[in-house]
Amino acid sequence: MRSAGFLSESQRRLAWVGFLLAAFQAPLAASLIDDASWLFAVVVALVVATVILADDAQRRRPVEAE
């Protein structure tokens, strides 16, 4: 049996939507804006991706028997 992650299913779905929006917004903003403010979208996408990966790792961990 596998353990549940720390994100609920709705939070996980919202994290994926946020990741995809930030990931698609960054190159679009880079092509339209002259300054480097688009890097913030890259950082946000990386943070959200890290949370999703940590949740995946916790979900794949077997439940410890008590």
Secondary structure, DSSP 4 states (H G I P E B T S, - for coil): -BPP-SS-HHHHHHHHHHHHHHHHHHHHHHHH-SSSTTHHHHHHHHHHHHHHHHHHHHHHSBPPP-
